[in-house]
Amino acid sequence: MKKLTPVLAGLLLCLSTNVFAEKHADAALEHAIAAAAQGKAGHAAALVEHAKLALDESASASLVAKSIAKNHIDEAGELLQKAVHEGNLNHAPAATKLVDAAIVHLKDIPKK
């Protein structure tokens, strides 16, 4: 019984990290969707604002994510970073395409 307690505690910790990653990934998805909507309306500055928030959330998710989820989150983060760059150059259509690609990755994250 003495050995079982640390094993169960470790297992619960591993499971809880996925919950934290999913929470941040969901928030990143919400901000990315808002960024895409702003980009489709031609508002590059607003796209950048939401894309930065999505990028922050994806970075937080990446810190605790594992396996396939981490790969999708990291790829979404790279695309969001590129979208911020394009948005800062006032290239709303190009930034919107990058955000849309990031959304695909965020939606492909396996849910627990």
C-alpha positions in Angstrom: 0.0 0.0 0.0 2.9 2.4 0.7 4.1 2.0 -2.8 0.7 2.4 -4.4 0.1 5.9 -3.0 3.0 7.6 -4.8 2.1 5.7 -8.0 -1.5 6.9 -7.9 -0.4 10.5 -7.0 1.9 10.5 -10.0 -0.8 9.2 -12.3 -3.2 11.8 -11.1 -0.6 14.5 -11.8 0.0 13.2 -15.3 -3.8 13.2 -16.0 -4.2 16.7 -14.6 -1.5 18.2 -16.9 -3.6 17.1 -19.9 -6.6 19.0 -18.4 -4.5 22.2 -18.1 -3.3 21.8 -21.7 -6.8 21.3 -23.0 -8.0 24.4 -21.1 -5.3 26.5 -22.7 -5.8 24.9 -26.1 -9.6 25.7 -26.0 -8.8 29.3 -25.1 -6.3 29.5 -28.0 -8.9 28.1 -30.3 -11.5 30.8 -29.2 -9.0 33.6 -29.8 -7.9 32.1 -33.1 -11.5 32.0 -34.3 -11.9 35.6 -33.3 -8.7 36.5 -35.1 -9.9 34.8 -38.3 -13.2 36.7 -38.1 -11.4 40.0 -37.8 -9.1 39.1 -40.6 -12.0 38.2 -42.9 -13.4 41.6 -42.1 -10.1 43.1 -43.2 -9.1 44.3 -39.7 -5.4 43.4 -39.5 -4.8 45.1 -36.2 -7.7 43.3 -34.5 -6.5 40.1 -36.0 -3.0 40.6 -34.5 -4.5 41.3 -31.1 -6.5 38.1 -31.0 -3.7 36.1 -32.6 -1.3 37.2 -29.9 -3.8 36.1 -27.2 -4.1 32.7 -29.0 -0.4 32.5 -29.3 0.0 33.1 -25.5 -2.6 30.4 -24.7 -1.0 27.9 -27.1 2.4 28.6 -25.5 0.9 27.8 -22.1 -0.7 24.7 -23.5 2.5 23.5 -25.1 4.3 23.6 -21.7 2.1 20.9 -20.3 0.9 19.0 -23.3 2.3 15.7 -24.5 2.5 13.6 -27.6 0.2 14.3 -30.5 -1.5 17.2 -28.7 1.9 18.9 -28.2 2.7 18.5 -31.9 -0.6 20.2 -33.0 -0.2 23.0 -30.4 3.4 23.7 -31.4 2.4 23.8 -35.1 -0.5 26.1 -34.3 1.8 28.3 -32.4 4.2 28.6 -35.3 1.4 29.5 -37.7 0.0 32.1 -35.2 3.4 33.7 -34.9 3.6 34.0 -38.7 0.0 35.4 -38.7 1.0 38.1 -36.2 4.0 39.0 -38.4 1.8 39.2 -41.5 -0.9 41.1 -39.6 1.7 43.6 -38.4 2.5 44.2 -42.1 -1.2 44.9 -42.6 -1.5 41.8 -44.8 -4.9 40.7 -43.5 -5.7 38.0 -46.2 -2.3 36.3 -45.7 -2.6 36.5 -41.9 -6.1 35.1 -42.1 -5.0 32.1 -44.1 -2.3 31.4 -41.5 -4.8 31.7 -38.6 -7.2 29.4 -40.4 -4.4 26.8 -40.7 -3.7 27.2 -37.0 -7.4 26.6 -36.2 -7.3 23.3 -38.1 -4.4 22.2 -35.8 -6.1 23.4 -32.7 -9.3 21.5 -33.6 -7.3 18.3 -34.3 -6.0 18.1 -30.7 -7.3 14.9 -29.3 -9.7 15.4 -26.4 -9.4 13.4 -23.2 
